[in-house]
């Protein structure tokens, strides 16, 4: 048996934490069972839209197609159900472990994503009738033959990988670890199925237990061989819906109608390559009552069991702050360094601390690494996160998927992504069509998908080689323009949101002399949604208001000085309140404020706390953190005493000296006469 690599050790710790979180969820669901029931179906009918969560990393059930649109068997089923119900569907890509949590916090209306009906999940949410029955598969690395797996004991002395939060992770914990067949460290739970497949291919794990059809996709790619199936029994797939929701009946009615029409079987043949009849949707059993005591479980490993989950993590993409790739794919040069930034809203009930991270989970890493966020992001507030990336050296379109990860290493919330295009420095001419003189030629022109509902996005993409000056896009015979103009580069893409009906798109490429070539038309059919006009005050599910800015300045003033307050609230906001020291802050004429604005206050001496509260139309509220201002009392001026005048110093006069006496000159003596003779 191969040794577990460093990265697999990390995944093991993360995975076991994910399993523990899954066990803790029923208790939380019981605590929230008393939440008031709302008429979800009436609200959805008024809006004409249903928000559905999936995990788009599980082909062929849910995945991104070549145009980065969510596709697959599950996506086709839920779109058909919505059309049968006379509404449109808005798909949200979420981390698989947080799909049911997103239902609890009202971020989505329903969840579909190869979700198996289990007693524990039935205690947390309701399920539709079954739409598909599956089983499991056991994979080993491709290559030399290995023994078949027909029972749990055949996995002894192996390092086994599973995807966290799945029924297969729960089965492996119960039948392998708890049964004493595997030590806890040899069960590795991955937050993403793609990471699990990569670990098997690179030898970090010996076996991989997963759903049968995704296993076949992996085998066909040449990365593994199947050595067993059916260990965990049959799995019934159904659509998860919030507990006691009025949406359950209409979904079951639409599902039964589609089954009778043979539509579900058509989708199975298209996406799953299955020709055998599918099971008729059957009612699910009544969920077992939630036990009052938490069952005793053997510890998963040497790490102490974390405390039970007391809040729910949730995240939602708000905006791209740099390199906006929602409408146009940014073009970067090979090896160019860049910073991608997003604004993310905390839609859960937990406060994001500084140990929360945004981490790459799939696609092209582009040099990105897990990056901590700034802590203190409370429920309903937003965080701006940035990651440092490098454009790949080879030409092509690259996309990396990122995910919020909590303090326990569990991914949660809506996935975000970065998408760029690296141009070719020396494009290789395509042999067809031939180059005629200096004319450009179109190598790609598409409009996908070929059918949508009103309000959905259509991506128009093209690539033109040769002597091209600029490109135009023609929609229904007229020029298609964006706010930046009507002329586009030789390679690129644009998003359109067409009206009801059938629309045609063509690409026209011009050379510098004005001669042009035109692509064949691509048709897109847009279906109308019959729904009442939305009521402006009706809350949109998952669209709670969130506070993007609240400033109070300055935070230290003197008595009589002014304090300026400024705020901005986005999302589905009905009204805003300003609180001062726990009470409403009002000005003459009003105590409520708009989603954005400013105000001035002249607080008294002492410490005062200001806070913004934003309300949704149904009365739910989010609150900002409080900002405290200290007001100092007036200070009596202190006057300096008059300075003491120092008298001029008295100088002692110089002493008077007596003049030196005049000395009498010495007397002058006459010389003696010379003597005469001897």
Buried (B, 14 or more C-beta within 10 A) or exposed (E): EEEBBEBBBEBBBBBBBBBBBBBBBBBBBBEBEEEEEBEBBEBBBBBBBBBBBBBBBBBBBBBBBEBBBBBBBBBBBBBBBBBBBBBBBBBBBBBBBBBBBBBBBBBBBBBBBBBBBBEBBBBBBBBBBBBBEBBBBBBBBBEEEEEEBEEBEBBEEBBBBBBBBBBBBBBBBEBBBBEEBBEBBBBBBBBBBBBBBBBBBEEBBBBBBBBBBBBBBBBEEEBBBBBBBEBBEEBBBBBBBBBBBBBBEBBBBBBBBBBEEEBBBEBBBEBBEBEEEBBEBEEBEEBEEBEEEEEEBEEBBEEEBEEEBEEBBBBBBBBBBEBEBEBBBBBBEBEEEBEBBBBBBBBBBBBBBEEBBBBBBBBBBBBBEBBBBEEEBBBBBBBBBBBEBBBBEEBEBBBBBBBBBBBBBBBBBBBBBBBBBBBEEEBEEBEEEEBEEEBBBBBBBBBBBEEBBBBBBBBBBBBBBBBBBBBBBBBEEEEBBBEEEEBBBBBBBBEBEBEEEEBBBBBBBBBEEEBBBEBEBBEBEBEEBEBEEEEEEEBBBBBBBBBBEBEBEEEEBEBEEEBEBBBBBBBBBBBBBBBBBEEEBBEEEEEEBEBBEEBEBEBEEEEBBBBBBBBBBEEBBBBBBBBEBBBEEEEEEEEEEEEEEEEEEEEEEEEEEEEEEEEEEEEEEEEEEEEEEE
